[in-house]
């Protein structure tokens, strides 16, 4: 098979590819449903997923202009209430004035489309651009781990390539900033500044990833990942004959310390197993 | 943008100035959507912010050409246009602004999240409310499946919402138009009572069926300052395709938007309105035309060859009883109806012709459509099987395919009952035999029967291990089969010690830990995985919106799900995404589905043209699609004359729509005895035969 010309690359499918080319093929290219359990305890995962979705919705409602007292009528859950109050108190301040919550930008690269769906995309008329991502995982990931994430590479790149369409003028890489804000550590957001050098590097790296994927698609041979420890959190484990049961995710977050066992709630397929 | 390959008229539409609004009309195949897609590209090339463009279509499939255009990697970078149906827009707005309107809309728990019902979950809740009433004698004069009864009450609620009248007026409107026996008036009153109860129940439990979403949006949100400002700032440019297939309240909304939009292109298909039974209002589209400053009319066809166009004209004239010259002799080949005595004869002939077309290279499978007024399971199965045996791929987008009809679903639910003895549902021997036969890859039916007979006790609801059976018995079953059976038994035994809290979790575990492992039938089977995923999704949706019935407070959502599935109350399942279907496959579908897919075919096979199904509407004693519209005068009675006229118009419209989506030829088939065992000579067959007679008479006359 060949990579369909209308295929769109996102942070999520690129991350899949980086983690396991076979998973990318099954989930993103062939769209194969494989309804096994991703990890245990799955109910807790589902609860956190649901809470995360509700938090994102509240913020969206807030950024859309619905009065606070109206929004707060629907916060009946204690944990959500804590997150919400942290957000009100510590959400990034001094953001650019034009705000686009839940906003998607697209741009072309290496003959394919890149898509970035931002939690909050903000712009000033002078080109200053801050991308905010609300992270609702149990633990705050380490900075070096975040730095490696495809999201941290792709979002500023797409902003650099496409934000001019919103302003009618160029947005320089050094004017772009990516901010991760954590419900688990609301007072310490992680900020990544962008630069022309980083833009150059990201463009080259992501272009190469896309070309590599296109080559593999042509050959029809996406190999499974070499580190089988991560298969315990992959729904396709039985398809690849790499295990029977889902592994427990580590509630204490020690997995975050193991480079091979990253566990990111944003990467869990929402409730589809 | 390169406009060279477009016609002059298409170029004019695509590159028209932003002001004034443009209305484009013309028959199917005249290049309207192509012009609309190019208009979209024109706007983006003109640096119109993509996120300010809305492409509105009445049905998801009709948005695919626009989605294809937006997938172009050479698109200018920027925000993305939205492609939405009116229903999709409504749901988004209701979800976003829920806290603003929940209380004033009358929901009992405005602080809690809303539960958006699917068609199947809405049917379930309607069922829980109506079933007790059936025992009180409601609808006792009707003989119909319960599902259809529930869906017609929901359909009425939807009609009230999309037409824009109070749901409490349903019976009054239907009664005012009724001209038959007085017993039907009581049926309408009972329907109204059920509709009212359902609405009250939804408000009490934060449930939002489609009708309630539409009502909340049109009556409360669309004009709320916050929502209105949001829509105004987010939608500056509109491309509205197939306006004629959309509902009146969607037309109202667009009518209000038009004066304040920066640009608008409305596209309407002439002689269409195929979704009238769902509330589509072609006359409303005509009214929108009046609000547009510029009107373009396309004619001709890029799809249908001249001979087919003449075929369409003579057939439509005949159906409309318009005087016309006899058909020209060249049409004879198109008017010929191939006869088969029984359905299997017809199916065999059609499949053989399809095979000839494909093998000779005359027509690829994707350019062939096999169409019938309805598509029963048996017809679908028979045709798909025959095509498969000839190596020809086919696809069937039948609007509602029962999940329970899938052996995988039945097997999963049988194993669920076995794993949950506390529910008190013990699978019967036949169910278990089928499940084992289906789930263990190489187990044949006889051995599955033997395993069931020897290792299962219906009374206890228990499986006993193969390893503990006598040696001669083990030999008959086979070691490998026995080992797999024991793995299943062990897994269930262990599971019973620590059962999953929800049915979807059970199913996901069963799938991942047993059925998708080597030796079991779901191993590396994407089709079975897909069905399992849909069952899980269906269970989850059911569970999340579940409200315990007052008379059965102890029943779990899992138990109730199994019950209602087996009763057929959750029969409707989700369609596969249209775009995910095989591209180069013979399309096997009801004629209406084909029309709404809006993708022409080179060769169309029309099955059973003698069937009245081509002409008359479905039996719907609780509703009346012609009366529950804005066009029907309140004080007028619906008579047989109206019915006859409506059916004739429906057939003429259907025939036109099909022929205009045919780039080669139509092949017609009739049967002596239909699927139900009776002989039918419906109006389509009579019209075709009448034309053929007229042609022959003219030939005789001219020597």
HADDOCK unambig.tbl for C-alpha pairs under 7 A between the chains (distance, minus, plus):
assign (segid A and resid 6 and name CA) (segid B and resid 71 and name CA) 4.86 0.50 0.50
assign (segid A and resid 6 and name CA) (segid B and resid 72 and name CA) 5.96 0.50 0.50
assign (segid A and resid 6 and name CA) (segid B and resid 73 and name CA) 6.80 0.50 0.50
assign (segid A and resid 32 and name CA) (segid B and resid 526 and name CA) 6.66 0.50 0.50
assign (segid A and resid 33 and name CA) (segid B and resid 529 and name CA) 6.13 0.50 0.50
assign (segid A and resid 33 and name CA) (segid B and resid 530 and name CA) 5.46 0.50 0.50
assign (segid A and resid 33 and name CA) (segid B and resid 533 and name CA) 6.47 0.50 0.50
assign (segid A and resid 34 and name CA) (segid B and resid 529 and name CA) 5.52 0.50 0.50
assign (segid A and resid 34 and name CA) (segid B and resid 533 and name CA) 6.97 0.50 0.50
assign (segid A and resid 35 and name CA) (segid B and resid 508 and name CA) 5.70 0.50 0.50
assign (segid A and resid 35 and name CA) (segid B and resid 529 and name CA) 6.65 0.50 0.50
assign (segid A and resid 35 and name CA) (segid B and resid 532 and name CA) 6.88 0.50 0.50
assign (segid A and resid 35 and name CA) (segid B and resid 533 and name CA) 5.26 0.50 0.50
assign (segid A and resid 36 and name CA) (segid B and resid 508 and name CA) 4.74 0.50 0.50
assign (segid A and resid 36 and name CA) (segid B and resid 509 and name CA) 6.19 0.50 0.50
assign (segid A and resid 36 and name CA) (segid B and resid 511 and name CA) 6.10 0.50 0.50
assign (segid A and resid 36 and name CA) (segid B and resid 512 and name CA) 4.42 0.50 0.50
assign (segid A and resid 37 and name CA) (segid B and resid 508 and name CA) 5.78 0.50 0.50
assign (segid A and resid 37 and name CA) (segid B and resid 509 and name CA) 6.35 0.50 0.50
assign (segid A and resid 37 and name CA) (segid B and resid 512 and name CA) 6.80 0.50 0.50
assign (segid A and resid 61 and name CA) (segid B and resid 96 and name CA) 6.37 0.50 0.50
assign (segid A and resid 70 and name CA) (segid B and resid 99 and name CA) 6.01 0.50 0.50
assign (segid A and resid 70 and name CA) (segid B and resid 100 and name CA) 6.47 0.50 0.50
assign (segid A and resid 71 and name CA) (segid B and resid 99 and name CA) 6.08 0.50 0.50
assign (segid A and resid 73 and name CA) (segid B and resid 111 and name CA) 5.35 0.50 0.50
assign (segid A and resid 74 and name CA) (segid B and resid 99 and name CA) 6.89 0.50 0.50
assign (segid A and resid 74 and name CA) (segid B and resid 111 and name CA) 4.08 0.50 0.50
assign (segid A and resid 74 and name CA) (segid B and resid 112 and name CA) 5.82 0.50 0.50
assign (segid A and resid 104 and name CA) (segid B and resid 79 and name CA) 5.94 0.50 0.50
assign (segid A and resid 104 and name CA) (segid B and resid 80 and name CA) 6.41 0.50 0.50
assign (segid A and resid 105 and name CA) (segid B and resid 78 and name CA) 5.31 0.50 0.50
assign (segid A and resid 105 and name CA) (segid B and resid 79 and name CA) 4.56 0.50 0.50
assign (segid A and resid 105 and name CA) (segid B and resid 80 and name CA) 6.33 0.50 0.50
assign (segid A and resid 106 and name CA) (segid B and resid 77 and name CA) 5.59 0.50 0.50
assign (segid A and resid 106 and name CA) (segid B and resid 78 and name CA) 5.50 0.50 0.50
assign (segid A and resid 106 and name CA) (segid B and resid 79 and name CA) 6.29 0.50 0.50
assign (segid A and resid 106 and name CA) (segid B and resid 80 and name CA) 6.91 0.50 0.50
assign (segid A and resid 107 and name CA) (segid B and resid 77 and name CA) 4.34 0.50 0.50
assign (segid A and resid 107 and name CA) (segid B and resid 78 and name CA) 6.58 0.50 0.50
assign (segid A and resid 108 and name CA) (segid B and resid 73 and name CA) 5.28 0.50 0.50
assign (segid A and resid 108 and name CA) (segid B and resid 74 and name CA) 6.33 0.50 0.50
assign (segid A and resid 108 and name CA) (segid B and resid 77 and name CA) 6.80 0.50 0.50
assign (segid A and resid 111 and name CA) (segid B and resid 73 and name CA) 6.16 0.50 0.50
assign (segid A and resid 112 and name CA) (segid B and resid 73 and name CA) 4.98 0.50 0.50
assign (segid A and resid 113 and name CA) (segid B and resid 73 and name CA) 4.86 0.50 0.50
assign (segid A and resid 161 and name CA) (segid B and resid 77 and name CA) 6.98 0.50 0.50
assign (segid A and resid 162 and name CA) (segid B and resid 77 and name CA) 4.88 0.50 0.50
assign (segid A and resid 162 and name CA) (segid B and resid 78 and name CA) 4.86 0.50 0.50
assign (segid A and resid 163 and name CA) (segid B and resid 78 and name CA) 6.50 0.50 0.50
assign (segid A and resid 165 and name CA) (segid B and resid 49 and name CA) 6.73 0.50 0.50
assign (segid A and resid 165 and name CA) (segid B and resid 77 and name CA) 6.92 0.50 0.50
assign (segid A and resid 165 and name CA) (segid B and resid 78 and name CA) 5.23 0.50 0.50
assign (segid A and resid 166 and name CA) (segid B and resid 49 and name CA) 6.77 0.50 0.50
assign (segid A and resid 238 and name CA) (segid B and resid 512 and name CA) 6.37 0.50 0.50
assign (segid A and resid 238 and name CA) (segid B and resid 516 and name CA) 6.17 0.50 0.50
assign (segid A and resid 238 and name CA) (segid B and resid 517 and name CA) 5.77 0.50 0.50
assign (segid A and resid 239 and name CA) (segid B and resid 523 and name CA) 6.87 0.50 0.50
assign (segid A and resid 239 and name CA) (segid B and resid 524 and name CA) 5.83 0.50 0.50
assign (segid A and resid 244 and name CA) (segid B and resid 512 and name CA) 6.78 0.50 0.50
assign (segid A and resid 244 and name CA) (segid B and resid 513 and name CA) 5.02 0.50 0.50
assign (segid A and resid 245 and name CA) (segid B and resid 513 and name CA) 5.93 0.50 0.50
